[in-house]
Amino acid sequence: MFDHTSRYASLDTATMVLPDGRPVAFVRRRFPPQARDLKILAEVAVAPGERIDLLANRIYGDPLAFWRLCDGNDALDPLEMVETAAADPSRRLRAPMPTAG
């Protein structure tokens, strides 16, 4: 259902039946890992105005891998994470090692 590099690739699917009888498939909820449990590839500085997709592309070679940075920093909002990191020149974002899903 999802590309093997997707954060949803390893999730189970389920089906629910709507009141009118139609079945609807969906992906079960993803619970992000704790950042402290992830192996770190690098710690990276963020320049003011840097975009999360370009940052992910620089680190992982994939602009859609921004979610890995969120996981590595216990962040739910990627834009806020990057803005906060860019505002403090001494702050580094943790970039975790790529793993399946």
C-alpha positions in Angstrom: 0.0 0.0 0.0 2.9 2.4 0.9 6.4 2.8 -0.5 9.0 0.9 1.6 10.6 4.2 2.7 7.3 5.5 4.1 6.8 5.9 7.8 3.5 3.9 7.3 5.0 1.0 5.4 5.2 -1.3 8.4 1.7 -0.5 9.8 -1.2 -2.9 9.7 -4.4 -2.1 7.9 -7.8 -2.7 9.1 -11.4 -2.4 7.7 -14.5 -0.9 9.2 -18.0 -1.1 7.9 -19.9 2.2 7.5 -23.5 2.5 8.5 -24.6 2.0 4.9 -22.7 -1.3 4.7 -19.7 -0.1 2.7 -16.3 -1.4 3.9 -13.5 1.1 4.3 -9.9 0.1 4.7 -7.5 2.3 6.8 -4.1 2.2 8.2 -3.8 1.8 11.9 -2.3 4.6 14.0 1.5 5.1 14.0 3.0 5.7 17.3 6.3 7.6 16.9 9.4 6.1 18.6 11.0 7.9 21.5 14.0 9.9 20.2 16.2 8.6 23.0 15.8 5.1 21.6 17.0 6.0 18.1 20.6 5.6 16.9 21.9 9.0 15.7 23.4 9.5 12.3 24.3 13.1 12.8 23.5 16.3 14.6 22.8 19.1 12.2 22.6 22.9 12.5 19.6 24.6 10.9 20.1 27.9 9.0 17.4 30.6 9.4 14.8 30.1 6.6 15.9 26.5 5.9 13.1 24.3 4.7 12.4 21.0 6.3 12.2 19.1 3.0 15.6 20.5 1.8 17.1 19.7 5.2 15.9 16.1 4.9 17.2 15.9 1.4 20.6 17.1 2.5 20.8 14.5 5.2 18.9 11.5 3.8 18.8 12.2 0.0 15.0 12.2 0.2 12.9 15.3 0.8 10.0 13.1 2.0 12.1 11.8 4.9 11.5 14.9 7.0 9.5 12.6 9.4 12.8 11.0 10.5 14.0 14.3 11.8 10.7 14.7 13.7 11.1 11.3 15.2 14.7 12.0 16.2 13.6 15.2 18.0 10.3 14.1 19.5 8.6 16.7 17.4 5.0 16.6 16.1 5.2 19.8 14.1 8.1 19.8 11.6 7.9 23.5 10.8 8.0 24.5 14.4 10.9 22.2 15.0 12.9 23.8 12.2 12.0 27.4 13.2 13.0 26.7 16.8 16.3 25.1 15.8 17.1 28.0 13.4 16.4 30.6 16.1 19.2 29.2 18.3 22.5 28.9 16.5 23.8 26.5 19.3 21.0 24.0 18.8 21.4 21.0 16.6 18.7 18.6 15.4 19.2 14.9 15.9 19.1 13.0 12.6 18.5 9.4 13.4 19.8 6.5 11.3 17.4 5.4 8.7 15.4 2.2 9.6 12.5 0.5 8.0 9.3 2.4 8.4 
